[in-house]
Amino acid sequence: MSNSRDRSVVDDTNTDKVRLKQTENLSEKELARTAGIAGQRKFEGFPAFLKLPYEKVTEGQNNSRIVLGRDRPHSRFSGYGGRGDSHCAAIDIVAGAHGHYAKRVDEQGNPILADPNFKADAARIYLSQKTDIDANFGLRLGHIGNARAKSAIALKADNIRIIAREGIKLVTKTDDENSQGGAVKSTTGIAFVAGNDDSDMQPLVKGNELVKYLDNINLSIQELSGIVNHFWSLFLRLETVLATHTHTTSCGMGPGVALPSIELSTVVSANTAEEMSLLFPSQVTNKVNTMLQELNQMIKPLTSGKTMSLDPNHPGWAGRLLSKHNYTN
């Protein structure tokens, strides 16, 4: 979370000298009536709005306004209203025009008339029947693209909270036709773009599918581990017997041939029988390789976005591990 610039409770930085001079000659009682306390009037420096002939404007005394007009993201020539399009009605609600840059007059004392400023204005709700909403606010594509010449609502401020006493739904593709009469042919998802950076947009993970496939991967790893442990136990058994094996022999003047020990023969026979139950080593290797292939198929959804059916009676793609429409960075 960013740190806000230190500002005093009463900031006269951008208040023009004429206004400040006027307050110097006021009595304490008159100053109290212009201090903004308990609903009294407050002197602040902010620009006047540059109203166009077709616009209906309702303004407060402390840099807030509601403008009813046509699409106008900046100057009188901007937006679809500026180029003379029809069906581009707009409502612009602003609190804090020009933000901390706001002042009533320039350095020469001339009154400032301000256009809408989608970057500097402190807080805004903008509604338009037809507008380029993403371009107007400088937004990245975010995988779902930027809307052009469509109806839109934008909210912009330092912080935005959407609060519900019960539930919140973010829903797309509710109608077959958009506000301009065009067919809505595909489903556009939801993009979460932190930092307005869409360089690494990835699909969201579907939780239930992820848990199911992680469980299956875990079972396969356990089975593979069981096979390895089994052969390891056979090896340790044989190794133990060989390490403790003794037998009689003769050398030099003594005649005779060393005979295989009874212990070794017994263990080898037992191991051979057990190994036969697992077929031959090459087939065991094939079994391990098969399991690794199955494991790879289970991991594949992490990159492909789709999940394979684990039901042999219903092979093929079963679902999606990754969301088809919704992305985040």
C-alpha positions as CSV (number, residue, x, y, z in Angstrom):
1,M,0.0,0.0,0.0
2,S,1.4,3.3,-1.0
3,N,2.2,6.1,1.4
4,S,0.1,9.3,0.9
5,R,1.8,12.6,0.7
6,D,1.9,14.5,4.0
7,R,-0.7,17.2,3.9
8,S,-1.8,19.5,6.7
9,V,-5.4,19.3,7.9
10,V,-6.0,22.7,6.4
11,D,-4.0,23.0,3.2
12,D,-3.8,26.5,1.7
13,T,-1.0,25.6,-0.7
14,N,-3.1,26.2,-3.8
15,T,-5.4,28.8,-2.5
16,D,-4.9,32.0,-4.5
17,K,-3.5,35.1,-2.9
18,V,-6.7,37.1,-3.4
19,R,-8.7,34.6,-1.3
20,L,-6.0,34.5,1.3
21,K,-6.0,38.3,1.5
22,Q,-9.7,38.4,1.9
23,T,-9.5,36.2,5.0
24,E,-6.9,38.3,6.6
25,N,-9.3,41.2,7.0
26,L,-12.1,39.1,8.5
27,S,-13.0,39.1,12.1
28,E,-12.7,36.0,14.2
29,K,-16.5,35.5,14.0
30,E,-16.4,35.9,10.2
31,L,-13.4,33.6,10.0
32,A,-15.3,31.0,11.9
33,R,-18.1,31.2,9.4
34,T,-15.7,30.4,6.5
35,A,-13.6,27.7,8.3
36,G,-15.9,24.9,7.2
37,I,-16.6,23.8,10.8
38,A,-20.0,22.4,11.6
39,G,-21.3,22.8,8.1
40,Q,-20.1,26.3,7.5
41,R,-18.7,27.5,4.2
42,K,-15.0,26.7,3.4
43,F,-12.7,28.7,1.2
44,E,-10.7,26.3,-1.0
45,G,-8.7,26.8,-4.2
46,F,-10.1,24.7,-7.1
47,P,-10.7,25.4,-10.8
48,A,-14.0,26.2,-12.3
49,F,-15.5,23.6,-14.6
50,L,-15.4,24.4,-18.3
51,K,-19.1,23.8,-19.0
52,L,-20.2,23.1,-22.6
53,P,-23.5,24.4,-24.0
54,Y,-25.2,21.0,-24.1
55,E,-24.2,20.0,-20.5
56,K,-26.3,20.3,-17.4
57,V,-24.0,20.7,-14.4
58,T,-24.8,20.5,-10.7
59,E,-21.8,21.8,-8.6
60,G,-21.1,21.9,-4.9
61,Q,-19.2,24.6,-3.1
62,N,-16.1,22.4,-2.4
63,N,-15.0,21.0,-5.7
64,S,-17.6,18.4,-6.4
65,R,-20.0,18.2,-9.4
66,I,-22.3,16.0,-11.5
67,V,-22.3,16.6,-15.2
68,L,-25.1,15.3,-17.5
69,G,-24.0,15.4,-21.1
70,R,-22.3,13.3,-23.8
71,D,-19.2,11.2,-23.8
72,R,-16.3,13.6,-22.9
73,P,-13.2,12.2,-21.3
74,H,-11.2,15.5,-21.6
75,S,-11.6,18.5,-23.9
76,R,-14.7,19.5,-25.8
77,F,-13.2,17.7,-28.8
78,S,-12.7,14.4,-27.0
79,G,-14.8,11.3,-26.9
80,Y,-17.7,10.4,-29.1
81,G,-19.5,13.5,-27.9
82,G,-16.6,15.6,-29.2
83,R,-16.9,14.2,-32.7
84,G,-20.6,14.6,-32.9
85,D,-21.8,11.1,-32.4
86,S,-25.4,10.3,-31.3
87,H,-26.3,7.9,-28.6
88,C,-23.3,8.6,-26.4
89,A,-25.1,10.1,-23.3
90,A,-22.9,10.4,-20.2
91,I,-23.0,11.1,-16.5
92,D,-19.8,12.2,-14.8
93,I,-19.7,12.4,-11.0
94,V,-16.5,13.9,-9.6
95,A,-15.2,14.8,-6.2
96,G,-11.9,16.7,-6.1
97,A,-11.3,17.9,-9.6
98,H,-7.6,18.0,-10.4
99,G,-6.8,16.4,-7.0
100,H,-4.0,17.9,-5.1
101,Y,-3.1,20.1,-8.2
102,A,-6.4,22.0,-7.9
103,K,-6.2,25.8,-7.8
104,R,-8.6,28.6,-8.7
105,V,-6.2,30.9,-10.6
106,D,-2.9,30.5,-12.5
107,E,0.3,32.3,-11.6
108,Q,-0.9,35.5,-13.4
109,G,-4.1,35.5,-11.4
110,N,-6.3,34.4,-14.3
111,P,-9.2,32.1,-13.4
112,I,-8.6,28.5,-14.4
113,L,-11.3,26.7,-16.4
114,A,-10.8,22.9,-16.2
115,D,-11.8,20.1,-18.5
116,P,-12.4,16.6,-17.0
117,N,-9.1,15.0,-16.1
118,F,-9.5,11.2,-15.8
119,K,-5.9,11.0,-14.4
120,A,-5.7,13.8,-11.9
121,D,-9.3,14.1,-10.6
122,A,-9.4,12.6,-7.1
123,A,-12.5,10.4,-7.4
124,R,-14.9,9.7,-10.2
125,I,-17.8,7.6,-11.3
126,Y,-18.2,7.8,-15.1
127,L,-21.2,6.4,-17.0
128,S,-21.5,6.5,-20.8
129,Q,-23.8,5.1,-23.4
130,K,-20.9,4.8,-25.8
131,T,-17.2,5.3,-25.0
132,D,-13.7,3.8,-25.2
133,I,-13.5,3.2,-21.5
134,D,-10.2,1.4,-21.3
135,A,-8.4,3.9,-23.5
136,N,-9.8,6.8,-21.6
137,F,-8.5,5.5,-18.3
138,G,-5.2,4.2,-19.7
139,L,-5.9,0.5,-18.9
140,R,-4.0,-2.4,-20.3
141,L,-5.6,-5.2,-22.3
142,G,-5.6,-7.7,-19.4
143,H,-6.2,-10.7,-21.7
144,I,-9.9,-9.8,-22.3
145,G,-9.1,-6.8,-24.4
146,N,-10.1,-3.2,-24.4
147,A,-13.7,-2.2,-25.1
148,R,-14.4,0.4,-27.9
149,A,-17.6,2.3,-28.6
150,K,-19.5,0.4,-26.0
151,S,-21.5,1.4,-22.9
152,A,-19.4,1.4,-19.8
153,I,-19.2,2.4,-16.1
154,A,-15.9,3.2,-14.5
155,L,-15.1,3.9,-10.9
156,K,-11.7,5.5,-10.0
157,A,-10.3,6.7,-6.7
158,D,-7.3,6.1,-4.4
159,N,-9.3,3.2,-2.9
160,I,-12.5,1.5,-3.9
161,R,-14.6,-0.7,-1.7
162,I,-17.6,-2.8,-2.8
163,I,-19.5,-3.8,0.3
164,A,-22.4,-6.2,0.5
165,R,-24.4,-7.4,3.6
166,E,-24.9,-10.7,1.8
167,G,-23.3,-11.7,-1.5
168,I,-21.4,-10.2,-4.4
169,K,-21.5,-11.5,-7.9
170,L,-19.3,-10.6,-10.9
171,V,-21.3,-11.8,-13.9
172,T,-20.6,-11.6,-17.6
173,K,-22.5,-12.4,-20.8
174,T,-26.1,-12.0,-19.5
175,D,-27.5,-10.9,-22.8
176,D,-27.2,-11.9,-26.5
177,E,-27.0,-8.3,-27.7
178,N,-25.0,-5.3,-26.4
179,S,-26.1,-1.7,-26.0
180,Q,-25.1,-0.9,-29.6
181,G,-27.2,-3.7,-31.1
182,G,-24.3,-6.0,-31.8
183,A,-24.4,-9.7,-31.1
184,V,-22.6,-11.0,-28.0
185,K,-21.1,-14.1,-29.6
186,S,-18.5,-15.1,-27.1
187,T,-18.0,-15.1,-23.3
188,T,-15.6,-12.5,-22.0
189,G,-14.2,-13.3,-18.6
190,I,-13.0,-11.4,-15.7
191,A,-9.4,-10.0,-15.5
192,F,-7.6,-9.1,-12.3
193,V,-4.8,-6.8,-13.3
194,A,-2.7,-5.6,-10.3
195,G,-0.5,-2.6,-11.1
196,N,-2.1,-2.3,-14.6
197,D,0.5,-4.8,-15.7
198,D,-0.7,-7.5,-18.1
199,S,2.7,-8.9,-19.1
200,D,2.1,-12.2,-17.2
201,M,-1.6,-12.9,-17.2
202,Q,-2.5,-16.5,-16.3
203,P,-5.8,-18.3,-15.9
204,L,-7.2,-18.8,-12.4
205,V,-7.1,-22.3,-10.9
206,K,-10.3,-24.2,-10.3
207,G,-10.0,-25.4,-6.7
208,N,-12.0,-28.6,-6.8
209,E,-10.2,-29.8,-9.9
210,L,-6.9,-29.0,-8.4
211,V,-7.5,-30.9,-5.2
212,K,-8.8,-34.0,-7.1
213,Y,-5.8,-34.2,-9.4
214,L,-3.3,-33.5,-6.6
215,D,-4.9,-36.4,-4.7
216,N,-4.5,-38.7,-7.7
217,I,-0.9,-37.6,-8.2
218,N,-0.3,-38.3,-4.5
219,L,-1.7,-41.9,-4.8
220,S,0.4,-42.6,-7.9
221,I,3.6,-41.4,-6.0
222,Q,2.7,-43.7,-3.1
223,E,2.2,-46.7,-5.4
224,L,5.5,-46.0,-7.1
225,S,7.2,-45.6,-3.8
226,G,5.8,-49.0,-2.7
227,I,7.3,-50.7,-5.7
228,V,10.7,-49.2,-5.0
229,N,10.5,-50.0,-1.3
230,H,9.6,-53.6,-2.1
231,F,12.7,-54.2,-4.3
232,W,14.8,-52.3,-1.7
233,S,13.7,-54.7,1.0
234,L,14.6,-57.7,-1.2
235,F,18.0,-56.3,-1.8
236,L,18.6,-55.6,1.9
237,R,17.6,-59.1,2.8
238,L,20.0,-60.6,0.3
239,E,22.7,-58.2,1.3
240,T,22.4,-59.2,5.0
241,V,22.7,-62.9,4.3
242,L,25.7,-62.4,2.1
243,A,27.4,-60.2,4.7
244,T,27.1,-62.9,7.4
245,H,27.6,-66.0,5.2
246,T,30.4,-68.5,6.0
247,H,31.3,-71.8,4.4
248,T,34.1,-74.4,4.6
249,T,36.8,-74.7,2.0
250,S,40.2,-76.0,1.7
251,C,43.3,-74.7,0.1
252,G,46.9,-75.6,-0.1
253,M,47.3,-79.2,0.9
254,G,43.6,-79.6,1.7
255,P,41.4,-81.1,-0.9
256,G,37.7,-80.0,-1.6
257,V,35.5,-77.5,-3.4
258,A,33.6,-74.7,-1.6
259,L,29.9,-75.5,-1.7
260,P,27.1,-72.9,-1.8
261,S,25.9,-72.1,1.7
262,I,22.5,-73.4,2.7
263,E,21.5,-69.9,4.0
264,L,22.4,-68.3,0.7
265,S,20.6,-70.9,-1.3
266,T,17.5,-70.5,0.8
267,V,17.3,-66.7,0.6
268,V,18.1,-66.7,-3.2
269,S,15.3,-69.2,-3.7
270,A,12.8,-67.2,-1.6
271,N,13.8,-64.0,-3.4
272,T,13.5,-65.7,-6.8
273,A,10.0,-66.8,-6.0
274,E,9.0,-63.4,-4.8
275,E,10.5,-61.7,-7.8
276,M,8.6,-64.1,-10.1
277,S,5.3,-62.9,-8.5
278,L,6.3,-59.5,-10.0
279,L,7.1,-61.1,-13.4
280,F,10.6,-60.2,-14.8
281,P,12.7,-57.1,-14.1
282,S,12.1,-55.7,-17.6
283,Q,8.3,-55.9,-17.0
284,V,8.8,-54.2,-13.6
285,T,10.6,-51.5,-15.4
286,N,7.7,-51.2,-17.9
287,K,5.3,-51.0,-14.9
288,V,7.3,-48.1,-13.4
289,N,7.5,-46.4,-16.8
290,T,3.8,-46.8,-17.3
291,M,3.1,-45.2,-13.9
292,L,5.4,-42.3,-14.7
293,Q,3.5,-41.8,-18.0
294,E,0.2,-41.8,-16.0
295,L,1.7,-39.3,-13.6
296,N,2.8,-37.1,-16.4
297,Q,-0.8,-37.2,-17.8
298,M,-2.0,-36.0,-14.4
299,I,0.5,-33.2,-14.3
300,K,-0.3,-32.1,-17.9
301,P,-3.4,-30.2,-16.9
302,L,-1.2,-27.8,-15.0
303,T,0.1,-26.5,-18.3
304,S,-2.7,-27.4,-20.8
305,G,-5.6,-26.2,-18.6
306,K,-7.6,-29.4,-19.2
307,T,-8.0,-32.5,-17.1
308,M,-8.0,-36.1,-18.3
309,S,-10.7,-38.5,-17.1
310,L,-9.5,-41.1,-14.7
311,D,-12.5,-43.4,-15.5
312,P,-11.4,-46.1,-18.0
313,N,-15.0,-46.4,-19.1
314,H,-15.1,-42.7,-20.0
315,P,-11.7,-41.7,-21.4
316,G,-10.8,-38.3,-22.8
317,W,-11.0,-34.8,-21.4
318,A,-13.0,-34.6,-18.2
319,G,-12.9,-31.0,-17.1
320,R,-10.7,-28.0,-16.7
321,L,-8.1,-27.4,-14.0
322,L,-7.6,-23.8,-15.2
323,S,-10.4,-21.3,-15.8
324,K,-11.3,-20.8,-19.4
325,H,-12.3,-17.1,-19.1
326,N,-10.9,-15.6,-15.9
327,Y,-7.3,-14.4,-15.6
328,T,-5.0,-12.7,-13.1
329,N,-1.4,-11.6,-12.9
